[in-house]
Amino acid sequence: MAKIGIIICDRYRGCGGGKCFRALRERQGAFSRYAADEPVEIVGYSGCGGCPGGNVEYVPEEFLKNGCDIVHLATGLVVGYPPCPHIRQFKEFIQMRYELPVVVGTHPIPLKYLETHNLLTFWDQSDMRELAAPLMMESRDIMISYN
Ligand code: SF4
């Protein structure tokens, strides 16, 4: 059983989680790492607290109290305009401080976001193709279905 904590970008703090929960159910995007028959549980779901992400310092501790064994940084951190500049630090901090593995991404990238980013100079500079490599390998049809 995977016990997952999700941290979302505070720009999307009002998000109802529709894409993340769909992707988890359908094992798409960064959730394709879990087998279809592997039980999963969301043990925590929180915003980062707003730039520069103050909640990231504390919220994994709450996740741990619920048995969390892996943290996902939501796809909104990857595809916001601009992408979150702190992803690498969040990942390193959570892994070091809480000894929890951190995955960059949750649901597949909606294709319209990827196409816009591909036209922006700061997308290349943001290193997201490497950081969120599994999301980049999603099929075009699935990305379209998340538009
Ligand atoms: S850009 Fe990063 S630090 Fe700023 S609100 Fe979004 S996730 Fe938090």
Backbone and ligand atoms as CSV (ligand in chain L), in Angstrom:
chain,resi,resn,atom,element,x,y,z
A,1,MET,N,N,0.851,-1.206,0.000
A,1,MET,CA,C,0.000,0.000,0.000
A,1,MET,C,C,0.880,1.247,0.000
A,2,ALA,N,N,0.669,2.108,-0.970
A,2,ALA,CA,C,1.399,3.381,-0.997
A,2,ALA,C,C,0.586,4.421,-0.233
A,3,LYS,N,N,1.252,5.106,0.688
A,3,LYS,CA,C,0.578,6.151,1.467
A,3,LYS,C,C,1.167,7.489,1.047
A,4,ILE,N,N,0.348,8.254,0.353
A,4,ILE,CA,C,0.834,9.408,-0.410
A,4,ILE,C,C,0.416,10.733,0.223
A,5,GLY,N,N,1.377,11.640,0.339
A,5,GLY,CA,C,1.079,13.021,0.703
A,5,GLY,C,C,1.298,13.890,-0.523
A,6,ILE,N,N,0.379,14.815,-0.775
A,6,ILE,CA,C,0.482,15.679,-1.952
A,6,ILE,C,C,0.619,17.138,-1.497
A,7,ILE,N,N,1.595,17.825,-2.064
A,7,ILE,CA,C,1.741,19.268,-1.816
A,7,ILE,C,C,1.466,19.992,-3.123
A,8,ILE,N,N,0.534,20.944,-3.067
A,8,ILE,CA,C,0.179,21.693,-4.274
A,8,ILE,C,C,0.720,23.115,-4.182
A,9,CYS,N,N,0.860,23.735,-5.343
A,9,CYS,CA,C,1.278,25.142,-5.423
A,9,CYS,C,C,0.147,26.019,-4.894
A,10,ASP,N,N,0.481,26.965,-4.060
A,10,ASP,CA,C,-0.555,27.801,-3.448
A,10,ASP,C,C,-1.295,28.698,-4.438
A,11,ARG,N,N,-0.718,28.888,-5.632
A,11,ARG,CA,C,-1.465,29.636,-6.650
A,11,ARG,C,C,-2.771,28.928,-6.971
A,12,TYR,N,N,-2.781,27.610,-6.745
A,12,TYR,CA,C,-3.971,26.818,-7.063
A,12,TYR,C,C,-4.643,26.335,-5.784
A,13,ARG,N,N,-4.566,27.147,-4.746
A,13,ARG,CA,C,-5.027,26.694,-3.435
A,13,ARG,C,C,-6.510,26.349,-3.428
A,14,GLY,N,N,-7.267,26.923,-4.359
A,14,GLY,CA,C,-8.693,26.611,-4.408
A,14,GLY,C,C,-9.011,25.373,-5.231
A,15,CYS,N,N,-7.977,24.728,-5.731
A,15,CYS,CA,C,-8.179,23.564,-6.610
A,15,CYS,C,C,-8.882,22.437,-5.854
A,16,GLY,N,N,-9.846,21.832,-6.510
A,16,GLY,CA,C,-10.577,20.728,-5.895
A,16,GLY,C,C,-9.875,19.388,-6.029
A,17,GLY,N,N,-8.754,19.376,-6.728
A,17,GLY,CA,C,-7.970,18.141,-6.824
A,17,GLY,C,C,-8.472,17.177,-7.888
A,18,GLY,N,N,-9.362,17.641,-8.749
A,18,GLY,CA,C,-9.973,16.739,-9.727
A,18,GLY,C,C,-8.969,15.992,-10.590
A,19,LYS,N,N,-7.987,16.719,-11.127
A,19,LYS,CA,C,-7.020,16.070,-12.020
A,19,LYS,C,C,-6.123,15.103,-11.239
A,20,CYS,N,N,-5.705,15.513,-10.059
A,20,CYS,CA,C,-4.837,14.628,-9.262
A,20,CYS,C,C,-5.565,13.338,-8.901
A,21,PHE,N,N,-6.794,13.462,-8.431
A,21,PHE,CA,C,-7.506,12.262,-7.986
A,21,PHE,C,C,-7.894,11.366,-9.161
A,22,ARG,N,N,-8.219,11.991,-10.277
A,22,ARG,CA,C,-8.480,11.182,-11.484
A,22,ARG,C,C,-7.225,10.410,-11.877
A,23,ALA,N,N,-6.086,11.138,-11.903
A,23,ALA,CA,C,-4.836,10.507,-12.333
A,23,ALA,C,C,-4.440,9.378,-11.386
A,24,LEU,N,N,-4.692,9.561,-10.111
A,24,LEU,CA,C,-4.366,8.492,-9.158
A,24,LEU,C,C,-5.246,7.272,-9.438
A,25,ARG,N,N,-6.519,7.534,-9.640
A,25,ARG,CA,C,-7.458,6.430,-9.913
A,25,ARG,C,C,-7.065,5.692,-11.195
A,26,GLU,N,N,-6.650,6.447,-12.203
A,26,GLU,CA,C,-6.359,5.841,-13.511
A,26,GLU,C,C,-4.875,5.518,-13.677
A,27,ARG,N,N,-4.098,5.769,-12.621
A,27,ARG,CA,C,-2.642,5.482,-12.631
A,27,ARG,C,C,-1.974,6.148,-13.840
A,28,GLN,N,N,-2.211,7.440,-13.965
A,28,GLN,CA,C,-1.615,8.197,-15.057
A,28,GLN,C,C,-0.653,9.242,-14.504
A,29,GLY,N,N,0.114,9.844,-15.404
A,29,GLY,CA,C,1.076,10.857,-14.976
A,29,GLY,C,C,2.083,10.246,-14.014
A,30,ALA,N,N,2.403,10.993,-12.958
A,30,ALA,CA,C,3.388,10.505,-11.993
A,30,ALA,C,C,2.851,9.341,-11.163
A,31,PHE,N,N,1.551,9.090,-11.242
A,31,PHE,CA,C,0.976,7.964,-10.499
A,31,PHE,C,C,1.058,6.649,-11.273
A,32,SER,N,N,1.596,6.700,-12.485
A,32,SER,CA,C,1.749,5.459,-13.244
A,32,SER,C,C,2.809,4.566,-12.595
A,33,ARG,N,N,3.563,5.126,-11.656
A,33,ARG,CA,C,4.553,4.326,-10.932
A,33,ARG,C,C,3.899,3.270,-10.033
A,34,TYR,N,N,2.603,3.449,-9.719
A,34,TYR,CA,C,1.904,2.469,-8.887
A,34,TYR,C,C,1.101,1.523,-9.781
A,35,ALA,N,N,1.232,0.241,-9.506
A,35,ALA,CA,C,0.496,-0.740,-10.307
A,35,ALA,C,C,-1.007,-0.566,-10.100
A,36,ALA,N,N,-1.763,-0.940,-11.115
A,36,ALA,CA,C,-3.219,-0.772,-11.055
A,36,ALA,C,C,-3.823,-1.506,-9.864
A,37,ASP,N,N,-3.205,-2.621,-9.489
A,37,ASP,CA,C,-3.774,-3.401,-8.384
A,37,ASP,C,C,-3.088,-3.112,-7.046
A,38,GLU,N,N,-2.209,-2.098,-7.032
A,38,GLU,CA,C,-1.566,-1.734,-5.757
A,38,GLU,C,C,-2.467,-0.745,-5.011
A,39,PRO,N,N,-2.868,-1.072,-3.792
A,39,PRO,CA,C,-3.708,-0.125,-3.054
A,39,PRO,C,C,-2.942,1.179,-2.774
A,40,VAL,N,N,-3.637,2.280,-2.841
A,40,VAL,CA,C,-3.019,3.577,-2.546
A,40,VAL,C,C,-3.954,4.358,-1.620
A,41,GLU,N,N,-3.353,5.214,-0.834
A,41,GLU,CA,C,-4.157,6.048,0.067
A,41,GLU,C,C,-3.545,7.449,0.094
A,42,ILE,N,N,-4.392,8.465,-0.013
A,42,ILE,CA,C,-3.914,9.832,0.175
A,42,ILE,C,C,-3.984,10.124,1.676
A,43,VAL,N,N,-2.828,10.340,2.276
A,43,VAL,CA,C,-2.803,10.548,3.727
A,43,VAL,C,C,-2.656,12.023,4.088
A,44,GLY,N,N,-2.495,12.880,3.077
A,44,GLY,CA,C,-2.397,14.306,3.330
A,44,GLY,C,C,-2.403,15.073,2.030
A,45,TYR,N,N,-2.926,16.294,2.091
A,45,TYR,CA,C,-3.054,17.118,0.875
A,45,TYR,C,C,-2.998,18.558,1.351
A,46,SER,N,N,-1.986,19.293,0.889
A,46,SER,CA,C,-1.821,20.645,1.423
A,46,SER,C,C,-1.229,21.579,0.387
A,47,GLY,N,N,-1.542,22.869,0.518
A,47,GLY,CA,C,-0.852,23.879,-0.269
A,47,GLY,C,C,0.531,24.126,0.318
A,48,CYS,N,N,1.400,24.735,-0.487
A,48,CYS,CA,C,2.773,24.992,-0.021
A,48,CYS,C,C,2.826,26.143,0.974
A,49,GLY,N,N,1.732,26.926,1.044
A,49,GLY,CA,C,1.700,28.070,1.956
A,49,GLY,C,C,1.986,29.391,1.254
A,50,GLY,N,N,2.208,29.337,-0.047
A,50,GLY,CA,C,2.537,30.562,-0.792
A,50,GLY,C,C,4.039,30.781,-0.831
A,51,CYS,N,N,4.508,31.447,-1.890
A,51,CYS,CA,C,5.952,31.648,-2.066
A,51,CYS,C,C,6.557,32.270,-0.809
A,52,PRO,N,N,7.669,31.743,-0.312
A,52,PRO,CA,C,8.494,30.688,-0.921
A,52,PRO,C,C,8.219,29.281,-0.403
A,53,GLY,N,N,6.998,29.022,0.056
A,53,GLY,CA,C,6.653,27.637,0.385
A,53,GLY,C,C,6.835,27.256,1.842
A,54,GLY,N,N,6.415,28.131,2.751
A,54,GLY,CA,C,6.641,27.901,4.181
A,54,GLY,C,C,6.055,26.607,4.714
A,55,ASN,N,N,4.954,26.154,4.149
A,55,ASN,CA,C,4.331,24.913,4.639
A,55,ASN,C,C,5.183,23.686,4.387
A,56,VAL,N,N,6.038,23.789,3.393
A,56,VAL,CA,C,6.852,22.625,3.037
A,56,VAL,C,C,7.765,22.238,4.201
A,57,GLU,N,N,8.061,23.228,5.022
A,57,GLU,CA,C,8.920,22.947,6.172
A,57,GLU,C,C,8.219,22.038,7.184
A,58,TYR,N,N,6.888,22.178,7.292
A,58,TYR,CA,C,6.177,21.496,8.385
A,58,TYR,C,C,5.218,20.387,7.958
A,59,VAL,N,N,4.619,20.553,6.784
A,59,VAL,CA,C,3.498,19.658,6.475
A,59,VAL,C,C,3.905,18.191,6.299
A,60,PRO,N,N,5.136,17.891,5.868
A,60,PRO,CA,C,5.490,16.464,5.783
A,60,PRO,C,C,5.441,15.764,7.151
A,61,GLU,N,N,5.635,16.522,8.212
A,61,GLU,CA,C,5.561,15.928,9.544
A,61,GLU,C,C,4.145,15.423,9.826
A,62,GLU,N,N,3.159,16.205,9.390
A,62,GLU,CA,C,1.768,15.762,9.533
A,62,GLU,C,C,1.492,14.559,8.665
A,63,PHE,N,N,2.018,14.595,7.450
A,63,PHE,CA,C,1.849,13.442,6.554
A,63,PHE,C,C,2.392,12.177,7.239
A,64,LEU,N,N,3.562,12.321,7.851
A,64,LEU,CA,C,4.200,11.161,8.488
A,64,LEU,C,C,3.337,10.585,9.604
A,65,LYS,N,N,2.668,11.473,10.330
A,65,LYS,CA,C,1.816,10.988,11.422
A,65,LYS,C,C,0.673,10.134,10.897
A,66,ASN,N,N,0.341,10.312,9.627
A,66,ASN,CA,C,-0.699,9.486,9.002
A,66,ASN,C,C,-0.108,8.319,8.236
A,67,GLY,N,N,1.170,8.079,8.435
A,67,GLY,CA,C,1.788,6.907,7.819
A,67,GLY,C,C,2.365,7.135,6.441
A,68,CYS,N,N,2.507,8.390,6.053
A,68,CYS,CA,C,3.011,8.716,4.709
A,68,CYS,C,C,4.330,8.002,4.416
A,69,ASP,N,N,4.419,7.465,3.193
A,69,ASP,CA,C,5.719,6.915,2.802
A,69,ASP,C,C,6.242,7.484,1.498
A,70,ILE,N,N,5.504,8.419,0.902
A,70,ILE,CA,C,6.012,9.085,-0.304
A,70,ILE,C,C,5.275,10.415,-0.485
A,71,VAL,N,N,5.999,11.414,-0.960
A,71,VAL,CA,C,5.405,12.741,-1.191
A,71,VAL,C,C,5.440,13.050,-2.687
A,72,HIS,N,N,4.330,13.554,-3.187
A,72,HIS,CA,C,4.290,14.041,-4.566
A,72,HIS,C,C,4.144,15.561,-4.552
A,73,LEU,N,N,4.992,16.232,-5.313
A,73,LEU,CA,C,4.835,17.669,-5.552
A,73,LEU,C,C,3.955,17.795,-6.796
A,74,ALA,N,N,2.823,18.458,-6.656
A,74,ALA,CA,C,1.797,18.422,-7.691
A,74,ALA,C,C,2.284,19.028,-9.013
A,75,THR,N,N,1.650,18.580,-10.066
A,75,THR,CA,C,2.017,19.018,-11.415
A,75,THR,C,C,1.888,20.539,-11.566
A,76,GLY,N,N,1.044,21.168,-10.766
A,76,GLY,CA,C,0.921,22.632,-10.824
A,76,GLY,C,C,2.237,23.341,-10.532
A,77,LEU,N,N,3.105,22.717,-9.741
A,77,LEU,CA,C,4.415,23.329,-9.494
A,77,LEU,C,C,5.268,23.328,-10.757
A,78,VAL,N,N,5.002,22.331,-11.599
A,78,VAL,CA,C,5.805,22.165,-12.821
A,78,VAL,C,C,5.321,23.108,-13.922
A,79,VAL,N,N,4.009,23.231,-14.053
A,79,VAL,CA,C,3.487,23.904,-15.235
A,79,VAL,C,C,2.893,25.289,-14.973
A,80,GLY,N,N,3.034,25.797,-13.744
A,80,GLY,CA,C,2.584,27.161,-13.509
A,80,GLY,C,C,3.410,28.132,-14.340
A,81,TYR,N,N,2.923,29.352,-14.428
A,81,TYR,CA,C,3.645,30.402,-15.171
A,81,TYR,C,C,4.144,31.441,-14.184
A,82,PRO,N,N,5.392,31.432,-13.757
A,82,PRO,CA,C,6.433,30.486,-14.134
A,82,PRO,C,C,6.349,29.235,-13.275
A,83,PRO,N,N,7.070,28.172,-13.669
A,83,PRO,CA,C,7.162,26.991,-12.806
A,83,PRO,C,C,7.736,27.392,-11.454
A,84,CYS,N,N,7.432,26.592,-10.428
A,84,CYS,CA,C,7.966,26.905,-9.096
A,84,CYS,C,C,9.501,26.880,-9.121
A,85,PRO,N,N,10.133,27.963,-8.667
A,85,PRO,CA,C,11.604,27.999,-8.688
A,85,PRO,C,C,12.237,27.217,-7.545
A,86,HIS,N,N,11.401,26.652,-6.672
A,86,HIS,CA,C,11.943,26.012,-5.472
A,86,HIS,C,C,11.810,24.493,-5.471
A,87,ILE,N,N,11.384,23.917,-6.571
A,87,ILE,CA,C,11.116,22.470,-6.566
A,87,ILE,C,C,12.322,21.657,-6.101
A,88,ARG,N,N,13.477,21.970,-6.645
A,88,ARG,CA,C,14.666,21.182,-6.277
A,88,ARG,C,C,14.938,21.272,-4.772
A,89,GLN,N,N,14.779,22.492,-4.231
A,89,GLN,CA,C,15.030,22.653,-2.790
A,89,GLN,C,C,13.977,21.913,-1.972
A,90,PHE,N,N,12.707,21.981,-2.390
A,90,PHE,CA,C,11.658,21.257,-1.666
A,90,PHE,C,C,11.974,19.763,-1.637
A,91,LYS,N,N,12.333,19.252,-2.799
A,91,LYS,CA,C,12.609,17.810,-2.916
A,91,LYS,C,C,13.786,17.414,-2.017
A,92,GLU,N,N,14.841,18.167,-2.108
A,92,GLU,CA,C,16.033,17.834,-1.306
A,92,GLU,C,C,15.733,17.958,0.189
A,93,PHE,N,N,15.029,19.029,0.554
A,93,PHE,CA,C,14.733,19.244,1.974
A,93,PHE,C,C,13.878,18.114,2.546
A,94,ILE,N,N,12.782,17.781,1.867
A,94,ILE,CA,C,11.873,16.746,2.389
A,94,ILE,C,C,12.593,15.402,2.479
A,95,GLN,N,N,13.384,15.121,1.469
A,95,GLN,CA,C,14.102,13.837,1.473
A,95,GLN,C,C,15.121,13.772,2.605
A,96,MET,N,N,15.799,14.875,2.837
A,96,MET,CA,C,16.826,14.877,3.873
A,96,MET,C,C,16.192,14.956,5.260
A,97,ARG,N,N,15.302,15.922,5.454
A,97,ARG,CA,C,14.764,16.197,6.792
A,97,ARG,C,C,13.804,15.105,7.262
A,98,TYR,N,N,12.957,14.616,6.346
A,98,TYR,CA,C,11.914,13.661,6.739
A,98,TYR,C,C,12.161,12.241,6.224
A,99,GLU,N,N,13.232,12.089,5.456
A,99,GLU,CA,C,13.587,10.777,4.905
A,99,GLU,C,C,12.416,10.161,4.127
A,100,LEU,N,N,11.735,11.013,3.395
A,100,LEU,CA,C,10.640,10.555,2.538
A,100,LEU,C,C,11.047,10.751,1.079
A,101,PRO,N,N,10.800,9.765,0.233
A,101,PRO,CA,C,11.056,9.993,-1.192
A,101,PRO,C,C,10.083,11.027,-1.744
A,102,VAL,N,N,10.556,11.820,-2.670
A,102,VAL,CA,C,9.727,12.878,-3.262
A,102,VAL,C,C,9.678,12.693,-4.777
A,103,VAL,N,N,8.464,12.672,-5.298
A,103,VAL,CA,C,8.239,12.565,-6.741
A,103,VAL,C,C,7.744,13.919,-7.237
A,104,VAL,N,N,8.323,14.376,-8.337
A,104,VAL,CA,C,7.851,15.626,-8.933
A,104,VAL,C,C,6.705,15.300,-9.886
A,105,GLY,N,N,5.530,15.777,-9.535
A,105,GLY,CA,C,4.375,15.595,-10.401
A,105,GLY,C,C,3.286,14.741,-9.776
A,106,THR,N,N,2.086,14.987,-10.285
A,106,THR,CA,C,0.923,14.173,-9.905
A,106,THR,C,C,0.206,13.799,-11.211
A,107,HIS,N,N,-0.715,14.637,-11.657
A,107,HIS,CA,C,-1.464,14.300,-12.878
A,107,HIS,C,C,-0.647,14.620,-14.143
A,108,PRO,N,N,-1.050,14.050,-15.285
A,108,PRO,CA,C,-0.363,14.383,-16.531
A,108,PRO,C,C,-0.432,15.888,-16.813
A,109,ILE,N,N,0.550,16.370,-17.541
A,109,ILE,CA,C,0.540,17.780,-17.940
A,109,ILE,C,C,-0.528,17.965,-19.020
A,110,PRO,N,N,-1.469,18.888,-18.808
A,110,PRO,CA,C,-2.418,19.173,-19.880
A,110,PRO,C,C,-1.650,19.682,-21.111
A,111,LEU,N,N,-1.979,19.179,-22.266
A,111,LEU,CA,C,-1.178,19.493,-23.457
A,111,LEU,C,C,-1.104,20.995,-23.720
A,112,LYS,N,N,-2.199,21.714,-23.445
A,112,LYS,CA,C,-2.177,23.153,-23.740
A,112,LYS,C,C,-1.124,23.875,-22.892
A,113,TYR,N,N,-0.879,23.387,-21.708
A,113,TYR,CA,C,0.174,23.988,-20.873
A,113,TYR,C,C,1.549,23.684,-21.454
A,114,LEU,N,N,1.744,22.421,-21.851
A,114,LEU,CA,C,3.050,22.026,-22.386
A,114,LEU,C,C,3.350,22.807,-23.662
A,115,GLU,N,N,2.338,22.964,-24.496
A,115,GLU,CA,C,2.570,23.681,-25.761
A,115,GLU,C,C,2.921,25.142,-25.502
A,116,THR,N,N,2.286,25.744,-24.518
A,116,THR,CA,C,2.618,27.142,-24.189
A,116,THR,C,C,4.026,27.228,-23.624
A,117,HIS,N,N,4.358,26.299,-22.710
A,117,HIS,CA,C,5.707,26.335,-22.128
A,117,HIS,C,C,6.786,26.130,-23.176
A,118,ASN,N,N,6.486,25.300,-24.165
A,118,ASN,CA,C,7.495,25.053,-25.199
A,118,ASN,C,C,7.839,26.322,-25.981
A,119,LEU,N,N,6.981,27.340,-25.878
A,119,LEU,CA,C,7.241,28.607,-26.573
A,119,LEU,C,C,7.897,29.638,-25.650
A,120,LEU,N,N,8.065,29.289,-24.395
A,120,LEU,CA,C,8.596,30.251,-23.417
A,120,LEU,C,C,10.068,29.973,-23.126
A,121,THR,N,N,10.882,31.013,-23.143
A,121,THR,CA,C,12.320,30.819,-22.934
A,121,THR,C,C,12.600,30.289,-21.526
A,122,PHE,N,N,11.803,30.692,-20.547
A,122,PHE,CA,C,12.132,30.274,-19.188
A,122,PHE,C,C,11.808,28.813,-18.911
A,123,TRP,N,N,11.059,28.165,-19.800
A,123,TRP,CA,C,10.803,26.727,-19.642
A,123,TRP,C,C,12.110,25.949,-19.754
A,124,ASP,N,N,12.923,26.299,-20.757
A,124,ASP,CA,C,14.218,25.623,-20.918
A,124,ASP,C,C,15.098,25.869,-19.701
A,125,GLN,N,N,15.082,27.109,-19.218
A,125,GLN,CA,C,15.946,27.448,-18.085
A,125,GLN,C,C,15.473,26.762,-16.796
A,126,SER,N,N,14.201,26.408,-16.750
A,126,SER,CA,C,13.654,25.884,-15.499
A,126,SER,C,C,14.050,24.427,-15.254
A,127,ASP,N,N,14.577,23.757,-16.275
A,127,ASP,CA,C,15.062,22.399,-16.035
A,127,ASP,C,C,13.932,21.389,-15.833
A,128,MET,N,N,12.705,21.777,-16.155
A,128,MET,CA,C,11.567,20.910,-15.849
A,128,MET,C,C,11.558,19.632,-16.671
A,129,ARG,N,N,12.112,19.677,-17.862
A,129,ARG,CA,C,12.110,18.457,-18.685
A,129,ARG,C,C,12.861,17.332,-17.969
A,130,GLU,N,N,13.891,17.730,-17.230
A,130,GLU,CA,C,14.659,16.717,-16.505
A,130,GLU,C,C,13.980,16.378,-15.174
A,131,LEU,N,N,13.568,17.427,-14.461
A,131,LEU,CA,C,12.984,17.223,-13.132
A,131,LEU,C,C,11.691,16.407,-13.185
A,132,ALA,N,N,10.905,16.653,-14.212
A,132,ALA,CA,C,9.607,15.982,-14.316
A,132,ALA,C,C,9.594,15.063,-15.530
A,133,ALA,N,N,10.687,14.366,-15.739
A,133,ALA,CA,C,10.846,13.551,-16.945
A,133,ALA,C,C,9.692,12.558,-17.172
A,134,PRO,N,N,9.222,11.856,-16.138
A,134,PRO,CA,C,8.129,10.897,-16.402
A,134,PRO,C,C,6.871,11.575,-16.948
A,135,LEU,N,N,6.630,12.827,-16.527
A,135,LEU,CA,C,5.444,13.527,-17.034
A,135,LEU,C,C,5.588,13.829,-18.524
A,136,MET,N,N,6.829,14.047,-18.953
A,136,MET,CA,C,7.066,14.391,-20.359
A,136,MET,C,C,6.840,13.198,-21.281
A,137,MET,N,N,6.840,11.994,-20.696
A,137,MET,CA,C,6.706,10.800,-21.528
A,137,MET,C,C,5.255,10.355,-21.682
A,138,GLU,N,N,4.343,11.108,-21.063
A,138,GLU,CA,C,2.923,10.743,-21.143
A,138,GLU,C,C,2.446,10.826,-22.597
A,139,SER,N,N,1.472,10.033,-22.955
A,139,SER,CA,C,0.991,10.054,-24.336
A,139,SER,C,C,0.236,11.359,-24.607
A,140,ARG,N,N,0.331,11.773,-25.857
A,140,ARG,CA,C,-0.314,13.019,-26.282
A,140,ARG,C,C,-1.833,12.958,-26.041
A,141,ASP,N,N,-2.431,11.828,-26.319
A,141,ASP,CA,C,-3.876,11.706,-26.145
A,141,ASP,C,C,-4.274,11.897,-24.680
A,142,ILE,N,N,-3.484,11.330,-23.797
A,142,ILE,CA,C,-3.798,11.492,-22.372
A,142,ILE,C,C,-3.596,12.948,-21.957
A,143,MET,N,N,-2.526,13.577,-22.457
A,143,MET,CA,C,-2.333,15.008,-22.128
A,143,MET,C,C,-3.521,15.843,-22.615
A,144,ILE,N,N,-4.005,15.534,-23.797
A,144,ILE,CA,C,-5.160,16.270,-24.325
A,144,ILE,C,C,-6.370,16.073,-23.408
A,145,SER,N,N,-6.511,14.879,-22.898
A,145,SER,CA,C,-7.689,14.602,-22.061
A,145,SER,C,C,-7.643,15.347,-20.725
A,146,TYR,N,N,-6.487,15.925,-20.394
A,146,TYR,CA,C,-6.377,16.723,-19.165
A,146,TYR,C,C,-6.440,18.233,-19.449
A,147,ASN,N,N,-6.673,18.606,-20.712
A,147,ASN,CA,C,-6.788,20.048,-21.033
A,147,ASN,C,C,-7.971,20.674,-20.315
L,1,SF4,S1,S,5.558,28.864,-7.036
L,1,SF4,FE1,FE,6.384,27.353,-5.554
L,1,SF4,S2,S,6.696,28.468,-3.635
L,1,SF4,FE2,FE,5.374,29.758,-4.945
L,1,SF4,S3,S,3.271,29.248,-4.364
L,1,SF4,FE3,FE,3.811,27.840,-6.029
L,1,SF4,S4,S,4.692,25.971,-5.097
L,1,SF4,FE4,FE,4.629,27.613,-3.534
